[in-house]
């Protein structure tokens, strides 16, 4: 029987690189985009968001390639060999993939379309979509990190994994949507606080 240990080690290394690349740059992109809560984004920030998205997409591709190699080694693609944790990982990466398409097709074009505006100044429907996309991105990357770090999840059942992650999804997605709804108020408070500081500097 051939020794696939070198291939498996390389796949694991690529998986860690993809996870680190995705998590770090996705959070940086989210923080950059959320600056539009307080002020319009500048042109260099729009360019940075596009570059970050492309790099995060590369991270997701690495997760798929390395993950499928690891999956083949562990299960031979026999579905009855899939553990609850493995199915959870596949679900999360699939959601990240669809969310990446949503970012490319809607979020980045919307931010560019409304450049010069704060998030609170754009239509409610678009604000909610941006909030949902940002919330889903954060939730999925947090879930991917948890599934990769916490060994206890290897032995958890479907029900236990659902009970663990459902509240995380609900809280983060809910918070993103609430923030999108309240963004006009956030912008007003930020501008009100900025005005006295500006006056003090003069």
N, CA and C atoms as a LAMMPS dump frame, in Angstrom:
ITEM: TIMESTEP
0
ITEM: NUMBER OF ATOMS
606
ITEM: BOX BOUNDS ff ff ff
-5.0000000000000000e+02 5.0000000000000000e+02
-5.0000000000000000e+02 5.0000000000000000e+02
-5.0000000000000000e+02 5.0000000000000000e+02
ITEM: ATOMS id mol type element x y z
1 1 1 N 0.852 -1.196 0
2 1 2 C 0 0 0
3 1 3 C 0.888 1.247 0
4 2 1 N 0.662 2.199 -0.952
5 2 2 C 1.525 3.375 -1.031
6 2 3 C 1.411 4.244 0.213
7 3 1 N 2.52 4.913 0.512
8 3 2 C 2.554 5.808 1.666
9 3 3 C 2.159 7.215 1.213
10 4 1 N 1.014 7.666 1.717
11 4 2 C 0.523 8.993 1.336
12 4 3 C 0.777 10.023 2.431
13 5 1 N 1.675 9.716 3.358
14 5 2 C 1.87 10.61 4.504
15 5 3 C 2.37 11.988 4.075
16 6 1 N 3.25 12.038 3.065
17 6 2 C 3.776 13.326 2.61
18 6 3 C 2.663 14.179 2.011
19 7 1 N 1.814 13.533 1.201
20 7 2 C 0.683 14.249 0.597
21 7 3 C -0.26 14.749 1.681
22 8 1 N -0.517 13.897 2.674
23 8 2 C -1.429 14.272 3.757
24 8 3 C -0.859 15.425 4.58
25 9 1 N 0.448 15.377 4.864
26 9 2 C 1.081 16.468 5.614
27 9 3 C 1.009 17.78 4.835
28 10 1 N 1.239 17.701 3.528
29 10 2 C 1.154 18.904 2.693
30 10 3 C -0.268 19.453 2.684
31 11 1 N -1.251 18.543 2.624
32 11 2 C -2.653 18.973 2.631
33 11 3 C -3.009 19.65 3.947
34 12 1 N -2.525 19.097 5.046
35 12 2 C -2.796 19.71 6.353
36 12 3 C -2.163 21.094 6.452
37 13 1 N -0.933 21.222 5.938
38 13 2 C -0.265 22.527 5.962
39 13 3 C -1.032 23.545 5.127
40 14 1 N -1.467 23.122 3.931
41 14 2 C -2.257 24.015 3.081
42 14 3 C -3.572 24.391 3.746
43 15 1 N -4.153 23.435 4.472
44 15 2 C -5.421 23.699 5.158
45 15 3 C -5.238 24.783 6.224
46 16 1 N -4.153 24.684 6.974
47 16 2 C -3.87 25.697 7.999
48 16 3 C -3.593 27.058 7.372
49 17 1 N -2.856 27.054 6.25
50 17 2 C -2.573 28.314 5.557
51 17 3 C -3.868 28.944 5.056
52 18 1 N -4.728 28.12 4.445
53 18 2 C -6.004 28.628 3.942
54 18 3 C -6.873 29.187 5.047
55 19 1 N -6.891 28.491 6.194
56 19 2 C -7.702 28.944 7.328
57 19 3 C -7.159 30.262 7.889
58 20 1 N -5.837 30.332 8.074
59 20 2 C -5.233 31.558 8.609
60 20 3 C -5.417 32.731 7.651
61 21 1 N -5.215 32.461 6.364
62 21 2 C -5.377 33.5 5.347
63 21 3 C -6.812 34.011 5.329
64 22 1 N -7.746 33.074 5.325
65 22 2 C -9.156 33.454 5.262
66 22 3 C -9.611 34.229 6.478
67 23 1 N -9.308 33.706 7.663
68 23 2 C -9.78 34.348 8.896
69 23 3 C -9.175 35.74 9.062
70 24 1 N -7.86 35.83 8.945
71 24 2 C -7.203 37.114 9.173
72 24 3 C -7.647 38.187 8.198
73 25 1 N -7.651 37.845 6.908
74 25 2 C -7.976 38.851 5.901
75 25 3 C -9.47 39.138 5.84
76 26 1 N -10.307 38.139 6.144
77 26 2 C -11.755 38.381 6.16
78 26 3 C -12.124 39.353 7.272
79 27 1 N -11.53 39.178 8.449
80 27 2 C -11.808 40.11 9.546
81 27 3 C -11.288 41.512 9.214
82 28 1 N -10.127 41.595 8.563
83 28 2 C -9.601 42.898 8.156
84 28 3 C -10.535 43.563 7.147
85 29 1 N -11.054 42.77 6.208
86 29 2 C -11.996 43.308 5.219
87 29 3 C -13.284 43.778 5.884
88 30 1 N -13.786 42.989 6.836
89 30 2 C -15.016 43.383 7.541
90 30 3 C -14.817 44.687 8.309
91 31 1 N -13.687 44.805 8.997
92 31 2 C -13.411 46.029 9.754
93 31 3 C -13.297 47.237 8.825
94 32 1 N -12.684 47.024 7.662
95 32 2 C -12.564 48.114 6.686
96 32 3 C -13.931 48.531 6.172
97 33 1 N -14.768 47.548 5.832
98 33 2 C -16.1 47.854 5.305
99 33 3 C -16.97 48.547 6.347
100 34 1 N -16.856 48.112 7.617
101 34 2 C -17.697 48.7 8.665
102 34 3 C -17.299 50.131 8.999
103 35 1 N -16.145 50.605 8.48
104 35 2 C -15.807 52.024 8.664
105 35 3 C -16.863 52.917 8.025
106 36 1 N -17.547 52.364 7.011
107 36 2 C -18.589 53.136 6.333
108 36 3 C -19.783 53.407 7.237
109 37 1 N -19.813 52.798 8.423
110 37 2 C -20.831 53.179 9.406
111 37 3 C -20.647 54.63 9.838
112 38 1 N -19.402 55.076 9.884
113 38 2 C -19.08 56.383 10.459
114 38 3 C -18.721 57.442 9.423
115 39 1 N -18.225 56.99 8.273
116 39 2 C -17.831 57.938 7.23
117 39 3 C -17.774 57.193 5.901
118 40 1 N -17.854 57.926 4.779
119 40 2 C -17.707 57.254 3.479
120 40 3 C -16.314 56.638 3.338
121 41 1 N -16.25 55.542 2.599
122 41 2 C -14.952 54.914 2.35
123 41 3 C -14.197 55.687 1.279
124 42 1 N -12.881 55.749 1.428
125 42 2 C -12.042 56.407 0.44
126 42 3 C -11.678 55.414 -0.666
127 43 1 N -11.218 55.952 -1.793
128 43 2 C -10.886 55.101 -2.94
129 43 3 C -9.85 54.023 -2.592
130 44 1 N -8.769 54.348 -1.854
131 44 2 C -7.813 53.288 -1.494
132 44 3 C -8.45 52.161 -0.676
133 45 1 N -9.473 52.497 0.12
134 45 2 C -10.148 51.46 0.91
135 45 3 C -10.976 50.543 0.02
136 46 1 N -11.615 51.11 -1.013
137 46 2 C -12.342 50.274 -1.973
138 46 3 C -11.38 49.322 -2.685
139 47 1 N -10.226 49.851 -3.08
140 47 2 C -9.232 49.009 -3.756
141 47 3 C -8.725 47.917 -2.822
142 48 1 N -8.504 48.273 -1.553
143 48 2 C -8.027 47.28 -0.589
144 48 3 C -9.065 46.185 -0.379
145 49 1 N -10.356 46.557 -0.33
146 49 2 C -11.409 45.553 -0.155
147 49 3 C -11.409 44.551 -1.301
148 50 1 N -11.211 45.025 -2.527
149 50 2 C -11.156 44.101 -3.662
150 50 3 C -9.954 43.163 -3.555
151 51 1 N -8.8 43.71 -3.17
152 51 2 C -7.613 42.86 -3.023
153 51 3 C -7.805 41.844 -1.904
154 52 1 N -8.357 42.29 -0.786
155 52 2 C -8.587 41.372 0.338
156 52 3 C -9.557 40.272 -0.05
157 53 1 N -10.606 40.638 -0.788
158 53 2 C -11.58 39.618 -1.203
159 53 3 C -10.914 38.558 -2.076
160 54 1 N -10.065 38.984 -3.005
161 54 2 C -9.379 38.019 -3.869
162 54 3 C -8.482 37.086 -3.054
163 55 1 N -7.805 37.635 -2.049
164 55 2 C -6.936 36.805 -1.211
165 55 3 C -7.746 35.846 -0.339
166 56 1 N -8.876 36.324 0.195
167 56 2 C -9.743 35.436 0.984
168 56 3 C -10.286 34.318 0.1
169 57 1 N -10.648 34.654 -1.144
170 57 2 C -11.124 33.628 -2.078
171 57 3 C -10.043 32.578 -2.318
172 58 1 N -8.786 33.013 -2.395
173 58 2 C -7.679 32.051 -2.529
174 58 3 C -7.603 31.154 -1.3
175 59 1 N -7.832 31.736 -0.117
176 59 2 C -7.849 30.935 1.108
177 59 3 C -8.941 29.883 1.084
178 60 1 N -10.122 30.252 0.584
179 60 2 C -11.231 29.29 0.503
180 60 3 C -10.901 28.179 -0.487
181 61 1 N -10.27 28.536 -1.606
182 61 2 C -9.865 27.516 -2.582
183 61 3 C -8.87 26.544 -1.953
184 62 1 N -7.919 27.075 -1.185
185 62 2 C -6.966 26.204 -0.48
186 62 3 C -7.684 25.272 0.487
187 63 1 N -8.704 25.797 1.188
188 63 2 C -9.477 24.953 2.11
189 63 3 C -10.16 23.817 1.362
190 64 1 N -10.726 24.118 0.194
191 64 2 C -11.4 23.063 -0.573
192 64 3 C -10.413 22.002 -1.067
193 65 1 N -9.318 22.463 -1.67
194 65 2 C -8.356 21.507 -2.24
195 65 3 C -7.762 20.628 -1.149
196 66 1 N -7.246 21.26 -0.097
197 66 2 C -6.622 20.489 0.983
198 66 3 C -7.657 19.661 1.732
199 67 1 N -8.848 20.229 1.922
200 67 2 C -9.896 19.508 2.64
201 67 3 C -10.341 18.254 1.91
202 68 1 N -10.445 18.34 0.582
203 68 2 C -10.852 17.162 -0.192
204 68 3 C -9.781 16.071 -0.15
205 69 1 N -8.504 16.482 -0.144
206 69 2 C -7.424 15.488 -0.017
207 69 3 C -7.513 14.784 1.336
208 70 1 N -7.697 15.563 2.407
209 70 2 C -7.825 14.977 3.749
210 70 3 C -9.063 14.102 3.829
211 71 1 N -10.158 14.556 3.222
212 71 2 C -11.406 13.786 3.214
213 71 3 C -11.222 12.45 2.506
214 72 1 N -10.537 12.477 1.373
215 72 2 C -10.276 11.239 0.636
216 72 3 C -9.439 10.274 1.471
217 73 1 N -8.425 10.812 2.158
218 73 2 C -7.553 9.949 2.96
219 73 3 C -8.308 9.317 4.117
220 74 1 N -9.189 10.085 4.755
221 74 2 C -9.865 9.593 5.956
222 74 3 C -11.082 8.725 5.655
223 75 1 N -11.781 9.036 4.585
224 75 2 C -13.066 8.35 4.351
225 75 3 C -13.158 7.652 3.006
226 76 1 N -12.228 7.961 2.085
227 76 2 C -12.368 7.406 0.748
228 76 3 C -13.629 7.903 0.057
229 77 1 N -14.149 9.04 0.518
230 77 2 C -15.4 9.627 0.01
231 77 3 C -16.606 8.718 0.23
232 78 1 N -16.517 7.855 1.24
233 78 2 C -17.664 7.035 1.636
234 78 3 C -18.504 7.835 2.63
235 79 1 N -19.709 8.198 2.225
236 79 2 C -20.529 9.1 3.038
237 79 3 C -20.809 8.523 4.42
238 80 1 N -20.938 7.202 4.51
239 80 2 C -21.226 6.615 5.823
240 80 3 C -20.048 6.743 6.794
241 81 1 N -18.875 7.16 6.27
242 81 2 C -17.71 7.382 7.121
243 81 3 C -17.596 8.84 7.592
244 82 1 N -18.507 9.685 7.114
245 82 2 C -18.449 11.105 7.474
246 82 3 C -18.934 11.289 8.908
247 83 1 N -18.119 11.944 9.726
248 83 2 C -18.511 12.24 11.109
249 83 3 C -19.354 13.515 11.14
250 84 1 N -20.093 13.749 12.229
251 84 2 C -20.841 15.007 12.349
252 84 3 C -19.949 16.238 12.199
253 85 1 N -18.743 16.189 12.793
254 85 2 C -17.829 17.325 12.688
255 85 3 C -17.411 17.559 11.243
256 86 1 N -17.173 16.475 10.511
257 86 2 C -16.762 16.591 9.12
258 86 3 C -17.867 17.22 8.276
259 87 1 N -19.091 16.792 8.51
260 87 2 C -20.224 17.371 7.782
261 87 3 C -20.385 18.845 8.139
262 88 1 N -20.162 19.178 9.413
263 88 2 C -20.234 20.584 9.831
264 88 3 C -19.178 21.417 9.107
265 89 1 N -17.962 20.862 8.978
266 89 2 C -16.903 21.581 8.269
267 89 3 C -17.279 21.81 6.808
268 90 1 N -17.795 20.768 6.155
269 90 2 C -18.201 20.9 4.758
270 90 3 C -19.301 21.941 4.604
271 91 1 N -20.233 21.953 5.55
272 91 2 C -21.327 22.928 5.51
273 91 3 C -20.797 24.346 5.634
274 92 1 N -19.883 24.553 6.58
275 92 2 C -19.334 25.893 6.812
276 92 3 C -18.549 26.38 5.594
277 93 1 N -17.708 25.521 5.014
278 93 2 C -16.912 25.943 3.858
279 93 3 C -17.811 26.194 2.649
280 94 1 N -18.873 25.403 2.506
281 94 2 C -19.834 25.649 1.427
282 94 3 C -20.506 27.007 1.604
283 95 1 N -20.893 27.327 2.831
284 95 2 C -21.504 28.632 3.107
285 95 3 C -20.518 29.765 2.843
286 96 1 N -19.257 29.565 3.212
287 96 2 C -18.233 30.574 2.931
288 96 3 C -18.077 30.795 1.429
289 97 1 N -18.163 29.709 0.667
290 97 2 C -18.033 29.807 -0.788
291 97 3 C -19.175 30.618 -1.381
292 98 1 N -20.414 30.296 -0.99
293 98 2 C -21.561 31.052 -1.497
294 98 3 C -21.492 32.509 -1.041
295 99 1 N -21.031 32.736 0.188
296 99 2 C -20.921 34.106 0.688
297 99 3 C -19.863 34.892 -0.085
298 100 1 N -18.789 34.211 -0.49
299 100 2 C -17.76 34.879 -1.294
300 100 3 C -18.335 35.337 -2.63
301 101 1 N -19.199 34.496 -3.236
302 101 2 C -19.868 34.904 -4.475
303 101 3 C -20.792 36.092 -4.218
304 102 1 N -21.487 36.086 -3.075
305 102 2 C -22.38 37.198 -2.733
306 102 3 C -21.596 38.492 -2.539
307 103 1 N -20.416 38.385 -1.945
308 103 2 C -19.575 39.57 -1.764
309 103 3 C -19.152 40.13 -3.12
310 104 1 N -18.728 39.228 -4.02
311 104 2 C -18.267 39.668 -5.338
312 104 3 C -19.404 40.226 -6.188
313 105 1 N -20.583 39.596 -6.104
314 105 2 C -21.704 39.988 -6.961
315 105 3 C -22.515 41.143 -6.403
316 106 1 N -22.565 41.297 -5.072
317 106 2 C -23.405 42.352 -4.507
318 106 3 C -22.649 43.321 -3.603
319 107 1 N -21.955 42.803 -2.576
320 107 2 C -21.414 43.687 -1.536
321 107 3 C -20.396 44.688 -2.091
322 108 1 N -19.391 44.202 -2.814
323 108 2 C -18.377 45.117 -3.342
324 108 3 C -18.96 46.101 -4.354
325 109 1 N -19.801 45.635 -5.318
326 109 2 C -20.426 46.604 -6.227
327 109 3 C -21.317 47.616 -5.507
328 110 1 N -22.026 47.177 -4.455
329 110 2 C -22.899 48.098 -3.716
330 110 3 C -22.081 49.17 -3.003
331 111 1 N -20.993 48.764 -2.357
332 111 2 C -20.145 49.746 -1.682
333 111 3 C -19.552 50.737 -2.681
334 112 1 N -19.226 50.237 -3.88
335 112 2 C -18.688 51.125 -4.913
336 112 3 C -19.774 52.05 -5.456
337 113 1 N -20.973 51.501 -5.645
338 113 2 C -22.097 52.295 -6.145
339 113 3 C -22.429 53.449 -5.204
340 114 1 N -22.346 53.168 -3.904
341 114 2 C -22.7 54.187 -2.912
342 114 3 C -21.464 54.862 -2.313
343 115 1 N -20.361 54.864 -3.052
344 115 2 C -19.167 55.543 -2.53
345 115 3 C -19.501 57.029 -2.347
346 116 1 N -18.968 57.58 -1.296
347 116 2 C -19.321 58.95 -0.933
348 116 3 C -20.449 59.013 0.078
349 117 1 N -21.023 57.83 0.41
350 117 2 C -22.118 57.761 1.379
351 117 3 C -21.73 56.854 2.542
352 118 1 N -22.27 57.17 3.715
353 118 2 C -22.188 56.232 4.838
354 118 3 C -23.221 55.13 4.64
355 119 1 N -23.047 54.011 5.339
356 119 2 C -24.006 52.909 5.221
357 119 3 C -25.407 53.364 5.607
358 120 1 N -25.507 54.236 6.606
359 120 2 C -26.814 54.709 7.045
360 120 3 C -27.549 55.553 6.031
361 121 1 N -26.865 55.974 4.956
362 121 2 C -27.48 56.819 3.936
363 121 3 C -27.95 56.032 2.722
364 122 1 N -27.695 54.734 2.689
365 122 2 C -28.116 53.943 1.536
366 122 3 C -29.444 53.255 1.853
367 123 1 N -30.172 52.777 0.827
368 123 2 C -31.495 52.189 1.066
369 123 3 C -31.456 51.016 2.049
370 124 1 N -32.563 50.881 2.788
371 124 2 C -32.644 49.857 3.833
372 124 3 C -32.382 48.451 3.295
373 125 1 N -32.962 48.117 2.146
374 125 2 C -32.788 46.777 1.596
375 125 3 C -31.333 46.437 1.354
376 126 1 N -30.601 47.383 0.771
377 126 2 C -29.178 47.158 0.515
378 126 3 C -28.388 47.097 1.821
379 127 1 N -28.782 47.923 2.799
380 127 2 C -28.11 47.867 4.106
381 127 3 C -28.271 46.496 4.743
382 128 1 N -29.483 45.958 4.685
383 128 2 C -29.734 44.651 5.302
384 128 3 C -28.952 43.549 4.598
385 129 1 N -28.867 43.627 3.271
386 129 2 C -28.093 42.611 2.542
387 129 3 C -26.614 42.694 2.907
388 130 1 N -26.094 43.917 2.996
389 130 2 C -24.694 44.078 3.405
390 130 3 C -24.469 43.554 4.818
391 131 1 N -25.413 43.843 5.716
392 131 2 C -25.298 43.351 7.087
393 131 3 C -25.342 41.839 7.165
394 132 1 N -26.238 41.229 6.368
395 132 2 C -26.351 39.767 6.371
396 132 3 C -25.077 39.117 5.837
397 133 1 N -24.52 39.684 4.77
398 133 2 C -23.294 39.134 4.185
399 133 3 C -22.129 39.249 5.168
400 134 1 N -22.007 40.413 5.814
401 134 2 C -20.926 40.599 6.792
402 134 3 C -21.101 39.676 7.988
403 135 1 N -22.339 39.554 8.47
404 135 2 C -22.596 38.677 9.614
405 135 3 C -22.322 37.221 9.3
406 136 1 N -22.727 36.786 8.088
407 136 2 C -22.491 35.395 7.703
408 136 3 C -21.001 35.118 7.558
409 137 1 N -20.268 36.073 7.002
410 137 2 C -18.818 35.911 6.87
411 137 3 C -18.166 35.713 8.234
412 138 1 N -18.484 36.605 9.165
413 138 2 C -17.895 36.51 10.505
414 138 3 C -18.267 35.204 11.182
415 139 1 N -19.548 34.837 11.109
416 139 2 C -20.016 33.619 11.768
417 139 3 C -19.335 32.378 11.212
418 140 1 N -19.231 32.305 9.895
419 140 2 C -18.64 31.112 9.276
420 140 3 C -17.154 30.988 9.594
421 141 1 N -16.421 32.107 9.582
422 141 2 C -14.998 32.02 9.887
423 141 3 C -14.762 31.681 11.347
424 142 1 N -15.59 32.234 12.24
425 142 2 C -15.493 31.866 13.66
426 142 3 C -15.786 30.376 13.837
427 143 1 N -16.807 29.882 13.131
428 143 2 C -17.166 28.462 13.223
429 143 3 C -16.057 27.577 12.667
430 144 1 N -15.463 27.994 11.534
431 144 2 C -14.363 27.218 10.95
432 144 3 C -13.185 27.139 11.912
433 145 1 N -12.885 28.259 12.567
434 145 2 C -11.791 28.265 13.543
435 145 3 C -12.103 27.34 14.713
436 146 1 N -13.323 27.407 15.221
437 146 2 C -13.71 26.564 16.357
438 146 3 C -13.637 25.085 15.995
439 147 1 N -14.104 24.735 14.797
440 147 2 C -14.079 23.332 14.37
441 147 3 C -12.651 22.821 14.2
442 148 1 N -11.742 23.722 13.853
443 148 2 C -10.36 23.308 13.676
444 148 3 C -9.556 23.27 14.961
445 149 1 N -9.98 24.04 15.966
446 149 2 C -9.182 24.193 17.186
447 149 3 C -9.637 23.273 18.309
448 150 1 N -10.944 23.18 18.528
449 150 2 C -11.451 22.479 19.709
450 150 3 C -11.618 20.983 19.439
451 151 1 N -10.746 20.181 20.052
452 151 2 C -10.754 18.735 19.817
453 151 3 C -12.022 18.066 20.335
454 152 1 N -12.671 18.668 21.316
455 152 2 C -13.89 18.079 21.88
456 152 3 C -14.979 17.921 20.82
457 153 1 N -14.939 18.754 19.809
458 153 2 C -15.974 18.705 18.777
459 153 3 C -15.887 17.451 17.925
460 154 1 N -14.745 16.744 17.988
461 154 2 C -14.614 15.497 17.226
462 154 3 C -15.636 14.456 17.66
463 155 1 N -15.996 14.479 18.938
464 155 2 C -16.896 13.451 19.477
465 155 3 C -18.328 13.952 19.651
466 156 1 N -18.597 15.186 19.244
467 156 2 C -19.941 15.737 19.422
468 156 3 C -20.894 15.201 18.362
469 157 1 N -22.143 15.022 18.749
470 157 2 C -23.174 14.552 17.824
471 157 3 C -23.697 15.717 16.987
472 158 1 N -24.553 15.374 15.986
473 158 2 C -25.167 16.428 15.176
474 158 3 C -25.939 17.402 16.06
475 159 1 N -26.701 16.851 16.996
476 159 2 C -27.528 17.694 17.867
477 159 3 C -26.664 18.617 18.718
478 160 1 N -25.555 18.088 19.228
479 160 2 C -24.674 18.909 20.067
480 160 3 C -24.005 20.014 19.256
481 161 1 N -23.583 19.686 18.044
482 161 2 C -22.977 20.705 17.186
483 161 3 C -23.991 21.784 16.814
484 162 1 N -25.214 21.346 16.534
485 162 2 C -26.274 22.315 16.214
486 162 3 C -26.549 23.227 17.394
487 163 1 N -26.649 22.629 18.584
488 163 2 C -26.897 23.428 19.795
489 163 3 C -25.753 24.4 20.078
490 164 1 N -24.541 24.028 19.656
491 164 2 C -23.382 24.895 19.888
492 164 3 C -23.342 26.06 18.911
493 165 1 N -23.562 25.761 17.629
494 165 2 C -23.352 26.782 16.605
495 165 3 C -24.591 27.607 16.273
496 166 1 N -25.781 27.066 16.491
497 166 2 C -26.996 27.833 16.169
498 166 3 C -27.054 29.166 16.918
499 167 1 N -26.769 29.191 18.237
500 167 2 C -26.777 30.492 18.929
501 167 3 C -25.711 31.452 18.402
502 168 1 N -24.552 30.909 18.006
503 168 2 C -23.486 31.763 17.467
504 168 3 C -23.956 32.438 16.183
505 169 1 N -24.56 31.633 15.29
506 169 2 C -25.086 32.185 14.042
507 169 3 C -26.152 33.23 14.336
508 170 1 N -27.068 32.915 15.248
509 170 2 C -28.18 33.821 15.547
510 170 3 C -27.684 35.146 16.117
511 171 1 N -26.747 35.077 17.057
512 171 2 C -26.271 36.297 17.726
513 171 3 C -25.492 37.189 16.759
514 172 1 N -24.535 36.61 16.022
515 172 2 C -23.696 37.434 15.147
516 172 3 C -24.496 37.978 13.969
517 173 1 N -25.317 37.119 13.347
518 173 2 C -26.151 37.597 12.242
519 173 3 C -27.134 38.654 12.72
520 174 1 N -27.752 38.394 13.87
521 174 2 C -28.701 39.353 14.427
522 174 3 C -28.049 40.687 14.728
523 175 1 N -26.851 40.642 15.316
524 175 2 C -26.137 41.883 15.644
525 175 3 C -25.785 42.667 14.384
526 176 1 N -25.379 41.965 13.32
527 176 2 C -25.04 42.645 12.064
528 176 3 C -26.261 43.316 11.45
529 177 1 N -27.404 42.628 11.5
530 177 2 C -28.629 43.203 10.937
531 177 3 C -29.108 44.395 11.762
532 178 1 N -29.026 44.274 13.085
533 178 2 C -29.419 45.399 13.951
534 178 3 C -28.514 46.602 13.693
535 179 1 N -27.213 46.335 13.53
536 179 2 C -26.272 47.421 13.26
537 179 3 C -26.582 48.087 11.921
538 180 1 N -26.961 47.279 10.932
539 180 2 C -27.333 47.844 9.631
540 180 3 C -28.582 48.711 9.747
541 181 1 N -29.562 48.255 10.528
542 181 2 C -30.799 49.02 10.715
543 181 3 C -30.529 50.331 11.444
544 182 1 N -29.675 50.268 12.465
545 182 2 C -29.405 51.445 13.294
546 182 3 C -28.267 52.309 12.759
547 183 1 N -27.745 51.974 11.585
548 183 2 C -26.577 52.698 11.068
549 183 3 C -26.805 54.203 10.884
550 184 1 N -28.012 54.678 10.516
551 184 2 C -28.187 56.14 10.459
552 184 3 C -27.97 56.8 11.822
553 185 1 N -28.459 56.156 12.879
554 185 2 C -28.268 56.687 14.229
555 185 3 C -26.794 56.664 14.617
556 186 1 N -26.102 55.566 14.269
557 186 2 C -24.667 55.454 14.569
558 186 3 C -23.89 56.575 13.884
559 187 1 N -24.222 56.848 12.613
560 187 2 C -23.525 57.9 11.866
561 187 3 C -23.776 59.273 12.478
562 188 1 N -25.02 59.524 12.919
563 188 2 C -25.331 60.818 13.529
564 188 3 C -24.561 61.012 14.835
565 189 1 N -24.512 59.965 15.648
566 189 2 C -23.777 60.055 16.919
567 189 3 C -22.293 60.291 16.659
568 190 1 N -21.741 59.57 15.667
569 190 2 C -20.315 59.718 15.345
570 190 3 C -20.009 61.129 14.855
571 191 1 N -20.876 61.686 13.993
572 191 2 C -20.63 63.034 13.47
573 191 3 C -20.795 64.083 14.559
574 192 1 N -21.744 63.84 15.488
575 192 2 C -21.96 64.774 16.59
576 192 3 C -20.737 64.8 17.516
577 193 1 N -20.155 63.613 17.752
578 193 2 C -18.975 63.543 18.617
579 193 3 C -17.737 64.102 17.931
580 194 1 N -17.704 63.979 16.595
581 194 2 C -16.54 64.466 15.855
582 194 3 C -16.526 65.985 15.773
583 195 1 N -17.72 66.596 15.76
584 195 2 C -17.799 68.053 15.62
585 195 3 C -17.115 68.795 16.768
586 196 1 N -17.376 68.448 18.034
587 196 2 C -16.674 69.14 19.128
588 196 3 C -15.165 68.956 19.087
589 197 1 N -14.717 67.749 18.664
590 197 2 C -13.274 67.518 18.583
591 197 3 C -12.653 68.419 17.522
592 198 1 N -13.373 68.552 16.39
593 198 2 C -12.872 69.413 15.324
594 198 3 C -12.82 70.862 15.758
595 199 1 N -13.852 71.292 16.51
596 199 2 C -13.875 72.673 16.988
597 199 3 C -12.745 72.924 17.979
598 200 1 N -12.442 71.93 18.799
599 200 2 C -11.386 72.087 19.806
600 200 3 C -10.013 72.209 19.166
601 201 1 N -9.838 71.598 17.982
602 201 2 C -8.538 71.638 17.322
603 201 3 C -8.296 72.969 16.618
604 202 1 N -9.381 73.691 16.337
605 202 2 C -9.222 74.963 15.625
606 202 3 C -8.74 76.065 16.573
